[in-house]
């Protein structure tokens, strides 16, 4: 393999190929991805910060179990929010591949696959939230476990949710790096967006690695959270707006008559 093999070049689409294969338009794909991003933002913020962040005390299993029991409907709403994110992420991955495949089909496919792998980890993580509810609602666990053990298992299930999601976010980070690479190479958006997405993706990967290798991770958790959250919110919010605007530009371009 030579260096030129890795060069990103636009795909050559001949009229004959286009006439025999009907594909989703980039405008439709950009619209699906942009709307999907908005849905993911809203539901993920509610599930992660309002429900998990507001109800879970990692230092107090009893308080966590009581919070969930006292506001079970809110916890179930958070569980549903994560399930929605899990489902919506699949068409978003597909749509992003369609948006970028005109530029480089193989790299856009790899980008989509990394997002799908992350999505699978999120789906697995959500199972542990169901386990936490089952522990609190099934009376057989109360009789089988001693004092405080049910609460401890509930907190352990939520921690398992966090860890599974964290591992998946490493793949999500690689996905963002690849999106940034595609944007930088294609020139379709401001280069700052490509760099921000690359920075955000790298931060996700670094955070997962730090969680795995640092015995005193808790001491740097808040710093790493800021390093991950700030570029991620800015970059992904900007990316969602860019997708929606690109869908609008594609629509205008397709509706404008060509000069004869």
Secondary structure, DSSP 8 states (H G I E B T S, - for coil): --GGGG--------HHHHHH-----HHHHHHHHHHHHHHHHHHHHIIIIIIIHHH--TT-HHHHHHHHHHTHHHHHHHHHHHHHHHHHHHHHHHHHHHHHTTT-HHHHHHHHHHHHHHHHHHHHHHHHHHHHHHHHH-HHHHHHS-TTHHHHHHHHHHHHHHHHHHHHHHHHHHHHHHHHHHHHHH-SS-HHHHHHHHHHHHHHHHHHHHHHH-TTHHHHHHHHHHHHHHHHHHHHHHHHHHHHHHHHHHHHHHHS----
